[in-house]
Amino acid sequence: MEILVTGFEPFGGETTNPSMELVKALEPQIGEAHIHTAILPVTASGGLQAALQAIEKIGPDAVVCVGQAGGRCAVTVERVAVNVDDFSIPDNEGQQPRNVPIVEGGPDAYLSTLPLEKMVEGMRGAGVPAAISNSAGTYVCNHVMYGVAHYLAQYKPTAKSGFIHIPYLPQQVLDKPDKPSMGLELALRGITAGLEVLAASK
Ligand code: PCA
């Protein structure tokens, strides 16, 4: 099984992104799966384009995009991507679409096709706080999750796809002590446990 795991560059004034650090630290093989990685820019068009380029190059059986969700306190596996861009802050190119569809006339939403419950169970079994989330937001992460699902639905419907949000790293909350964080090792253990479940699933 070939799994593409993507992370994002820093955005919103941060100097790092936990998903970028995580993707860099992933083992190249998890269970029976080969892990391929890509780092995406935090822009509506560029982020999705980079993900689709990696998909075309690798031809993965599953795509797991990972992003930062500042303020969350657990690894959260997203259930759904909605067909809306409504950016509360500009992306890294200064674009800030408000209340516009990602794909004109596209389905309202795509459900993740990852084994959500089993992955969360695997993460918790590894000792990592984890949960299903019912909203990936309306920013670049949701845009990429929706765009990847839309692409695969047309061109490779057998491939699974979904999104996982992870909390801030401890060094990101030194100046925001009211926000939760998760050390890279713990997040890595959680994502690895989730990918083990995915690798073993049919
Ligand atoms: N998190 C943002 C975009 C990039 C990232 O890591 C989001 O949740 O949309």
Boltz pocket constraint, residues with backbone or C-beta under 6 A from the ligand:
constraints:
  - pocket:
      binder: B
      contacts: [[A, 8], [A, 9], [A, 11], [A, 17], [A, 19], [A, 42], [A, 66], [A, 67], [A, 68], [A, 69], [A, 136], [A, 137], [A, 139], [A, 140], [A, 141], [A, 142]]
      max_distance: 6.0
